[in-house]
């Protein structure tokens, strides 16, 4: 039984071989060779290897995105929550997989010290350990829920992340007071978390900001899908932002507002210099209204170098500001 299943197009066989050998050197069993023994059915062999794998790595290239076999294998990995995308060429993943950002190994040639490869190893290690723990912990006869996908790596300058928005049980009235009244939160008990506090010199760190950052760092719990929002980290802007639907906001009893909510501002980066704060709700980017997650994603990818106009809501006030981002590039 293989630990890792590598899905790829036959034209990318050499890239798959290098990755397989590098992963195998770590002691993991990798299924990648599509040479089918005589007398055995091609699809049956692949289905058996795929079903037994604890992690599915898909290599996206210009050829593989058009391959029905690769798409089907990736769909099964995604369905089970064990898919790890890897980009080996500058392509967009098929539509069904575009919310899952992957490791960028376009220029990778086997260097284990490569930062993107290190993130890939980290995610694979988590999946393999998670599968092993689930096998030990699940009571007999109970159907285990697939693990929630934790996205790692980056595609170009934007990293996608999952953000826990069922905040009312964690931060309660403190977040509501800060986001809805615009004032300082009332003292709340400390939130138990294993996520270290991130220090941002130059920006006043309130108790609420710390708790929101803790929420951003909370990924692996078995929580309802309705409590999850897709977010984006834009390093060039120094911004983490997530779009919360009306339903997701309602699930927090209004503790977190609906819309494109600023979850984190990094000190010294363009957003911090422009004066945006954690809890602001971005209403438009470059004159384009942000009314959905897809509109937020498209607006982020269209941010180019220079100044871009943002409108946002803080409490009951609507503000407009031009944010200068010299390193931003239109995707």
LOKOL-256411 format. One record per residue (C-alpha): x, y, z; chain; residue number from 1. Coordinates in Angstrom, 1 decimal. Example, Ala and Ser with C-alpha at 12.3 -4.5 7.8 and 13.67 -1.06 7.14 Angstrom:
BEGIN
+--------+--------+--------+------+------+
!     c1 !     c2 !     c3 ! loro ! rose !
+--------+--------+--------+------+------+
!   12.3 !   -4.5 !    7.8 !    A !    1 !
!   13.7 !   -1.1 !    7.1 !    A !    2 !
+--------+--------+--------+------+------+
//
This chain:
BEGIN
+--------+--------+--------+------+------+
!     c1 !     c2 !     c3 ! loro ! rose !
+--------+--------+--------+------+------+
!    0.0 !    0.0 !    0.0 !    A !    1 !
!    1.4 !    3.4 !   -1.1 !    A !    2 !
!    1.4 !    6.4 !    1.2 !    A !    3 !
!    1.5 !    8.9 !   -1.7 !    A !    4 !
!   -0.2 !    8.7 !   -5.1 !    A !    5 !
!    1.2 !   11.0 !   -7.8 !    A !    6 !
!   -1.2 !   12.0 !  -10.5 !    A !    7 !
!    0.4 !   13.4 !  -13.7 !    A !    8 !
!    0.2 !   13.3 !  -17.5 !    A !    9 !
!    2.5 !   10.9 !  -19.3 !    A !   10 !
!    4.4 !   13.8 !  -20.9 !    A !   11 !
!    5.4 !   14.9 !  -17.4 !    A !   12 !
!    6.7 !   11.5 !  -16.4 !    A !   13 !
!   10.3 !   12.6 !  -15.8 !    A !   14 !
!    9.2 !   15.4 !  -13.5 !    A !   15 !
!    7.0 !   12.8 !  -11.6 !    A !   16 !
!   10.0 !   10.5 !  -11.4 !    A !   17 !
!   12.3 !   13.1 !   -9.8 !    A !   18 !
!    9.6 !   14.0 !   -7.3 !    A !   19 !
!    8.8 !   10.4 !   -6.5 !    A !   20 !
!   12.5 !    9.5 !   -5.8 !    A !   21 !
!   12.9 !   12.6 !   -3.6 !    A !   22 !
!    9.8 !   11.7 !   -1.6 !    A !   23 !
!   10.7 !    8.0 !   -1.5 !    A !   24 !
!   14.1 !    8.9 !    0.0 !    A !   25 !
!   12.3 !   10.1 !    3.1 !    A !   26 !
!   10.9 !    6.6 !    3.6 !    A !   27 !
!    7.5 !    7.1 !    2.1 !    A !   28 !
!    6.0 !    4.6 !   -0.2 !    A !   29 !
!    5.1 !    6.4 !   -3.5 !    A !   30 !
!    2.9 !    5.1 !   -6.3 !    A !   31 !
!    3.7 !    6.9 !   -9.6 !    A !   32 !
!    4.8 !    4.4 !  -12.2 !    A !   33 !
!    1.9 !    3.8 !  -14.6 !    A !   34 !
!    3.5 !    0.7 !  -16.1 !    A !   35 !
!    0.8 !   -1.9 !  -15.6 !    A !   36 !
!    1.8 !   -5.6 !  -15.1 !    A !   37 !
!    0.6 !   -7.9 !  -17.9 !    A !   38 !
!   -2.8 !   -9.4 !  -17.4 !    A !   39 !
!   -4.0 !   -6.6 !  -15.1 !    A !   40 !
!   -6.6 !   -3.9 !  -15.9 !    A !   41 !
!   -5.2 !   -0.4 !  -16.2 !    A !   42 !
!   -8.1 !    1.3 !  -14.5 !    A !   43 !
!   -8.4 !   -1.3 !  -11.7 !    A !   44 !
!   -4.7 !   -1.0 !  -10.8 !    A !   45 !
!   -4.9 !    2.8 !  -10.6 !    A !   46 !
!   -8.2 !    2.7 !   -8.6 !    A !   47 !
!   -6.7 !    0.3 !   -6.1 !    A !   48 !
!   -3.6 !    2.5 !   -5.7 !    A !   49 !
!   -5.6 !    5.7 !   -5.4 !    A !   50 !
!   -8.0 !    4.2 !   -2.9 !    A !   51 !
!   -5.2 !    3.0 !   -0.6 !    A !   52 !
!   -3.2 !    6.3 !   -0.7 !    A !   53 !
!   -3.1 !    8.6 !    2.2 !    A !   54 !
!   -2.1 !   11.6 !    0.1 !    A !   55 !
!   -2.7 !   12.5 !   -3.6 !    A !   56 !
!   -0.3 !   14.9 !   -5.3 !    A !   57 !
!   -1.4 !   16.2 !   -8.7 !    A !   58 !
!    1.1 !   17.8 !  -11.0 !    A !   59 !
!   -0.6 !   20.6 !  -13.0 !    A !   60 !
!    0.9 !   21.3 !  -16.4 !    A !   61 !
!   -0.4 !   22.5 !  -19.7 !    A !   62 !
!   -1.0 !   18.8 !  -20.6 !    A !   63 !
!   -2.3 !   17.5 !  -17.3 !    A !   64 !
!   -5.0 !   20.2 !  -17.0 !    A !   65 !
!   -6.6 !   18.8 !  -20.2 !    A !   66 !
!   -6.2 !   15.1 !  -19.1 !    A !   67 !
!   -9.5 !   13.4 !  -18.1 !    A !   68 !
!   -7.5 !   10.8 !  -16.1 !    A !   69 !
!   -5.6 !   13.4 !  -14.1 !    A !   70 !
!   -8.8 !   15.4 !  -13.4 !    A !   71 !
!  -10.6 !   12.3 !  -12.2 !    A !   72 !
!   -7.7 !   11.3 !   -9.9 !    A !   73 !
!   -7.5 !   14.8 !   -8.6 !    A !   74 !
!  -11.3 !   14.9 !   -8.0 !    A !   75 !
!  -11.0 !   11.7 !   -5.8 !    A !   76 !
!   -8.2 !   13.2 !   -3.8 !    A !   77 !
!  -10.2 !   16.4 !   -3.3 !    A !   78 !
!  -13.3 !   14.5 !   -2.3 !    A !   79 !
!  -11.3 !   12.7 !    0.4 !    A !   80 !
!   -9.6 !   15.9 !    1.6 !    A !   81 !
!   -6.1 !   14.6 !    0.8 !    A !   82 !
!   -5.3 !   16.5 !   -2.4 !    A !   83 !
!   -2.0 !   18.5 !   -2.6 !    A !   84 !
!   -1.7 !   20.4 !   -5.9 !    A !   85 !
!    1.8 !   21.1 !   -7.4 !    A !   86 !
!    2.3 !   23.5 !  -10.3 !    A !   87 !
!    5.1 !   22.4 !  -12.6 !    A !   88 !
!    4.2 !   24.9 !  -15.3 !    A !   89 !
!    2.6 !   28.4 !  -15.4 !    A !   90 !
!   -1.0 !   27.3 !  -15.9 !    A !   91 !
!   -4.3 !   27.7 !  -14.1 !    A !   92 !
!   -5.7 !   24.6 !  -12.5 !    A !   93 !
!   -9.1 !   23.4 !  -13.8 !    A !   94 !
!  -12.0 !   25.4 !  -12.5 !    A !   95 !
!  -13.0 !   22.8 !   -9.9 !    A !   96 !
!   -9.6 !   23.0 !   -8.2 !    A !   97 !
!   -8.7 !   26.7 !   -8.4 !    A !   98 !
!   -9.5 !   27.4 !   -4.8 !    A !   99 !
!   -6.8 !   25.0 !   -3.7 !    A !  100 !
!   -3.5 !   26.8 !   -4.1 !    A !  101 !
!   -0.5 !   24.5 !   -4.5 !    A !  102 !
!    3.3 !   24.4 !   -4.3 !    A !  103 !
!    5.1 !   26.2 !   -7.1 !    A !  104 !
!    7.7 !   23.7 !   -8.4 !    A !  105 !
!    8.0 !   25.2 !  -11.9 !    A !  106 !
!   11.8 !   25.7 !  -11.5 !    A !  107 !
!   12.4 !   22.9 !   -9.0 !    A !  108 !
!   14.9 !   20.2 !  -10.0 !    A !  109 !
!   15.2 !   18.1 !   -6.8 !    A !  110 !
!   16.6 !   20.6 !   -4.3 !    A !  111 !
!   15.3 !   19.6 !   -0.9 !    A !  112 !
!   16.1 !   23.0 !    0.6 !    A !  113 !
!   13.8 !   24.8 !   -1.8 !    A !  114 !
!   11.1 !   26.8 !    0.1 !    A !  115 !
!    8.2 !   25.6 !   -2.0 !    A !  116 !
!    9.3 !   22.0 !   -1.7 !    A !  117 !
!    9.6 !   22.4 !    2.0 !    A !  118 !
!    6.0 !   23.6 !    2.2 !    A !  119 !
!    5.0 !   20.6 !    0.1 !    A !  120 !
!    6.8 !   18.2 !    2.5 !    A !  121 !
!    5.2 !   19.9 !    5.5 !    A !  122 !
!    1.7 !   19.3 !    4.1 !    A !  123 !
!    2.4 !   15.7 !    3.0 !    A !  124 !
!    3.7 !   15.0 !    6.5 !    A !  125 !
!    0.6 !   16.4 !    8.1 !    A !  126 !
!   -1.7 !   14.3 !    5.9 !    A !  127 !
!    0.2 !   11.1 !    6.5 !    A !  128 !
!    0.3 !   11.7 !   10.3 !    A !  129 !
!   -3.4 !   12.8 !   10.2 !    A !  130 !
!   -4.4 !    9.6 !    8.4 !    A !  131 !
!   -2.5 !    7.4 !   10.8 !    A !  132 !
!   -4.0 !    9.2 !   13.9 !    A !  133 !
!   -7.5 !    8.9 !   12.4 !    A !  134 !
!   -7.0 !    5.2 !   11.9 !    A !  135 !
!   -6.0 !    4.8 !   15.6 !    A !  136 !
!   -8.6 !    7.1 !   17.0 !    A !  137 !
!  -11.8 !    6.3 !   15.1 !    A !  138 !
!  -14.1 !    3.9 !   17.0 !    A !  139 !
!  -15.1 !    0.7 !   15.2 !    A !  140 !
!  -18.1 !    1.1 !   12.9 !    A !  141 !
!  -18.0 !    4.9 !   12.9 !    A !  142 !
!  -17.5 !    6.6 !    9.5 !    A !  143 !
!  -14.7 !    9.1 !    9.8 !    A !  144 !
!  -15.2 !   12.6 !    8.3 !    A !  145 !
!  -12.5 !   13.6 !    5.8 !    A !  146 !
!  -10.0 !   16.1 !    7.1 !    A !  147 !
!  -10.5 !   19.7 !    6.3 !    A !  148 !
!   -8.1 !   20.8 !    3.7 !    A !  149 !
!   -5.4 !   23.0 !    5.0 !    A !  150 !
!   -3.9 !   25.0 !    2.1 !    A !  151 !
!   -0.2 !   25.5 !    1.9 !    A !  152 !
!    2.2 !   26.9 !   -0.6 !    A !  153 !
!    1.4 !   29.8 !   -2.9 !    A !  154 !
!    0.5 !   30.5 !   -6.4 !    A !  155 !
!    2.4 !   33.6 !   -7.4 !    A !  156 !
!    1.8 !   36.4 !   -4.8 !    A !  157 !
!   -1.5 !   35.3 !   -3.2 !    A !  158 !
!   -1.8 !   32.5 !   -0.7 !    A !  159 !
!   -5.3 !   31.1 !    0.0 !    A !  160 !
!   -6.3 !   30.1 !    3.5 !    A !  161 !
!   -9.2 !   28.7 !    5.5 !    A !  162 !
!  -10.5 !   31.1 !    8.2 !    A !  163 !
!  -12.7 !   30.0 !   11.1 !    A !  164 !
!  -15.5 !   32.4 !   11.5 !    A !  165 !
!  -17.7 !   30.7 !   14.1 !    A !  166 !
!  -16.1 !   33.2 !   16.5 !    A !  167 !
!  -18.9 !   33.9 !   18.9 !    A !  168 !
!  -18.0 !   30.9 !   21.2 !    A !  169 !
!  -14.3 !   32.0 !   21.2 !    A !  170 !
!  -14.3 !   35.8 !   21.4 !    A !  171 !
!  -17.9 !   36.5 !   22.2 !    A !  172 !
!  -18.9 !   40.1 !   22.9 !    A !  173 !
!  -15.3 !   41.4 !   22.6 !    A !  174 !
!  -15.2 !   41.0 !   18.8 !    A !  175 !
!  -18.8 !   42.3 !   18.4 !    A !  176 !
!  -18.0 !   45.4 !   20.5 !    A !  177 !
!  -14.8 !   46.1 !   18.5 !    A !  178 !
!  -16.2 !   45.5 !   15.0 !    A !  179 !
!  -19.8 !   46.9 !   15.5 !    A !  180 !
!  -19.2 !   49.7 !   17.9 !    A !  181 !
!  -15.7 !   50.7 !   16.9 !    A !  182 !
!  -14.6 !   50.9 !   20.5 !    A !  183 !
!  -12.4 !   49.0 !   22.8 !    A !  184 !
!  -13.6 !   45.5 !   23.7 !    A !  185 !
!  -14.6 !   44.6 !   27.2 !    A !  186 !
!  -12.1 !   42.3 !   29.0 !    A !  187 !
!  -12.6 !   38.6 !   28.0 !    A !  188 !
!  -11.0 !   35.4 !   29.2 !    A !  189 !
!   -7.8 !   34.4 !   27.4 !    A !  190 !
!   -8.4 !   32.2 !   24.4 !    A !  191 !
!   -6.7 !   28.8 !   24.7 !    A !  192 !
!   -4.6 !   28.3 !   21.6 !    A !  193 !
!   -1.3 !   26.7 !   20.5 !    A !  194 !
!   -0.8 !   29.4 !   17.9 !    A !  195 !
!    1.9 !   31.9 !   19.0 !    A !  196 !
!    1.1 !   35.5 !   19.0 !    A !  197 !
!    2.5 !   37.4 !   16.0 !    A !  198 !
!    4.2 !   40.6 !   17.0 !    A !  199 !
!    3.8 !   43.5 !   14.6 !    A !  200 !
!    6.0 !   46.4 !   15.7 !    A !  201 !
!    4.6 !   49.8 !   14.9 !    A !  202 !
!    0.9 !   48.7 !   15.1 !    A !  203 !
!   -1.0 !   48.8 !   18.4 !    A !  204 !
!   -2.0 !   45.2 !   19.1 !    A !  205 !
!   -5.3 !   45.0 !   20.8 !    A !  206 !
!   -6.7 !   41.9 !   22.6 !    A !  207 !
!   -9.2 !   41.6 !   19.8 !    A !  208 !
!   -6.6 !   41.7 !   17.1 !    A !  209 !
!   -4.7 !   38.9 !   18.8 !    A !  210 !
!   -7.8 !   36.8 !   19.0 !    A !  211 !
!   -8.6 !   37.3 !   15.4 !    A !  212 !
!   -5.1 !   36.3 !   14.5 !    A !  213 !
!   -5.6 !   33.2 !   16.6 !    A !  214 !
!   -8.7 !   32.4 !   14.6 !    A !  215 !
!   -6.7 !   32.8 !   11.3 !    A !  216 !
!   -4.3 !   30.3 !   12.6 !    A !  217 !
!   -6.9 !   27.7 !   13.6 !    A !  218 !
!   -7.1 !   25.2 !   10.8 !    A !  219 !
!   -7.3 !   21.5 !   11.7 !    A !  220 !
!  -10.5 !   21.2 !   13.8 !    A !  221 !
!  -13.5 !   19.2 !   12.7 !    A !  222 !
!  -15.9 !   22.1 !   12.3 !    A !  223 !
!  -19.0 !   22.6 !   10.1 !    A !  224 !
!  -18.4 !   23.7 !    6.6 !    A !  225 !
!  -20.8 !   26.6 !    7.0 !    A !  226 !
!  -18.4 !   28.0 !    9.6 !    A !  227 !
!  -15.5 !   28.3 !    7.1 !    A !  228 !
!  -14.6 !   31.2 !    4.9 !    A !  229 !
!  -12.1 !   31.3 !    2.0 !    A !  230 !
!   -9.5 !   34.0 !    2.7 !    A !  231 !
!   -6.4 !   35.4 !    0.9 !    A !  232 !
!   -3.0 !   36.4 !    2.1 !    A !  233 !
!   -1.4 !   39.1 !   -0.2 !    A !  234 !
!    2.2 !   39.5 !    1.0 !    A !  235 !
!    2.9 !   42.5 !   -1.3 !    A !  236 !
!    0.1 !   44.4 !    0.4 !    A !  237 !
!    0.7 !   43.0 !    3.9 !    A !  238 !
!   -2.9 !   41.9 !    4.0 !    A !  239 !
!   -5.0 !   38.9 !    5.1 !    A !  240 !
!   -8.6 !   39.3 !    4.1 !    A !  241 !
!  -11.6 !   36.9 !    3.9 !    A !  242 !
!  -15.1 !   37.2 !    2.5 !    A !  243 !
!  -17.8 !   36.2 !    4.9 !    A !  244 !
!  -21.3 !   35.5 !    3.6 !    A !  245 !
!  -24.4 !   36.8 !    5.4 !    A !  246 !
!  -25.0 !   33.2 !    6.6 !    A !  247 !
!  -21.5 !   32.9 !    8.0 !    A !  248 !
!  -21.8 !   36.3 !    9.7 !    A !  249 !
!  -25.2 !   35.2 !   11.1 !    A !  250 !
!  -23.6 !   32.0 !   12.5 !    A !  251 !
!  -21.4 !   34.3 !   14.8 !    A !  252 !
!  -24.5 !   36.2 !   15.9 !    A !  253 !
!  -23.0 !   39.3 !   14.2 !    A !  254 !
!  -19.7 !   39.0 !   16.1 !    A !  255 !
!  -18.0 !   39.3 !   12.7 !    A !  256 !
!  -19.6 !   41.3 !    9.9 !    A !  257 !
!  -20.5 !   40.1 !    6.4 !    A !  258 !
!  -18.3 !   41.2 !    3.5 !    A !  259 !
!  -14.6 !   41.3 !    2.8 !    A !  260 !
!  -13.2 !   41.5 !    6.3 !    A !  261 !
!   -9.6 !   42.5 !    7.0 !    A !  262 !
!   -8.2 !   39.8 !    9.3 !    A !  263 !
!   -4.6 !   41.0 !    9.6 !    A !  264 !
!   -2.5 !   44.0 !    8.7 !    A !  265 !
!    1.3 !   43.5 !    8.5 !    A !  266 !
!    3.5 !   46.3 !    9.9 !    A !  267 !
!    5.4 !   48.4 !    7.4 !    A !  268 !
!    3.5 !   47.1 !    4.4 !    A !  269 !
!    1.3 !   49.2 !    2.0 !    A !  270 !
!   -2.0 !   48.5 !    3.8 !    A !  271 !
!   -0.6 !   49.5 !    7.1 !    A !  272 !
!    0.8 !   52.7 !    5.7 !    A !  273 !
!   -2.6 !   53.5 !    4.2 !    A !  274 !
!   -4.2 !   53.2 !    7.6 !    A !  275 !
!   -6.4 !   50.2 !    7.2 !    A !  276 !
!   -7.2 !   48.3 !   10.5 !    A !  277 !
!   -8.2 !   44.8 !   11.4 !    A !  278 !
!  -12.0 !   44.5 !   11.3 !    A !  279 !
!  -12.4 !   47.0 !    8.4 !    A !  280 !
!  -14.8 !   45.8 !    5.6 !    A !  281 !
!  -13.5 !   46.4 !    2.1 !    A !  282 !
!  -16.3 !   47.6 !   -0.1 !    A !  283 !
!  -14.5 !   48.1 !   -3.4 !    A !  284 !
!  -11.0 !   47.7 !   -5.0 !    A !  285 !
!  -10.1 !   49.8 !   -8.0 !    A !  286 !
!  -13.7 !   50.9 !   -8.3 !    A !  287 !
!  -15.0 !   47.4 !   -8.5 !    A !  288 !
!  -17.6 !   46.5 !   -5.9 !    A !  289 !
!  -16.8 !   43.5 !   -3.7 !    A !  290 !
!  -20.0 !   41.6 !   -3.0 !    A !  291 !
!  -18.8 !   38.0 !   -3.2 !    A !  292 !
!  -15.8 !   35.8 !   -2.6 !    A !  293 !
!  -15.2 !   35.5 !   -6.4 !    A !  294 !
!  -15.3 !   39.2 !   -6.8 !    A !  295 !
!  -12.7 !   39.6 !   -4.0 !    A !  296 !
!  -10.4 !   37.0 !   -5.6 !    A !  297 !
!  -10.7 !   38.6 !   -9.1 !    A !  298 !
!  -10.1 !   42.1 !   -7.7 !    A !  299 !
!   -6.9 !   40.9 !   -5.9 !    A !  300 !
!   -5.5 !   39.3 !   -9.0 !    A !  301 !
!   -6.1 !   42.5 !  -10.9 !    A !  302 !
!   -4.1 !   44.7 !   -8.5 !    A !  303 !
!   -1.2 !   46.1 !  -10.5 !    A !  304 !
!    1.8 !   48.3 !   -9.5 !    A !  305 !
!    1.2 !   51.8 !   -8.3 !    A !  306 !
!   -1.8 !   53.2 !   -6.5 !    A !  307 !
!   -5.2 !   51.5 !   -6.3 !    A !  308 !
!   -8.2 !   53.0 !   -4.7 !    A !  309 !
!  -10.0 !   51.2 !   -1.9 !    A !  310 !
!  -13.3 !   52.0 !   -0.2 !    A !  311 !
!  -14.0 !   50.4 !    3.2 !    A !  312 !
!  -16.4 !   50.5 !    6.1 !    A !  313 !
!  -15.2 !   51.1 !    9.7 !    A !  314 !
!  -18.0 !   51.0 !   12.1 !    A !  315 !
!  -20.6 !   53.3 !   10.6 !    A !  316 !
!  -18.2 !   55.3 !    8.5 !    A !  317 !
!  -17.3 !   54.8 !    4.8 !    A !  318 !
!  -13.7 !   55.7 !    4.0 !    A !  319 !
!  -11.7 !   55.9 !    0.7 !    A !  320 !
!   -7.9 !   55.6 !    0.4 !    A !  321 !
!   -5.3 !   55.1 !   -2.3 !    A !  322 !
!   -2.9 !   52.3 !   -1.5 !    A !  323 !
!    0.5 !   52.4 !   -3.2 !    A !  324 !
!    1.9 !   48.9 !   -3.9 !    A !  325 !
!    4.9 !   49.2 !   -6.2 !    A !  326 !
!    5.6 !   45.4 !   -6.1 !    A !  327 !
!    2.0 !   44.3 !   -7.0 !    A !  328 !
!    1.6 !   42.6 !  -10.3 !    A !  329 !
!   -1.5 !   41.9 !  -12.3 !    A !  330 !
!   -2.0 !   38.1 !  -12.4 !    A !  331 !
+--------+--------+--------+------+------+
//
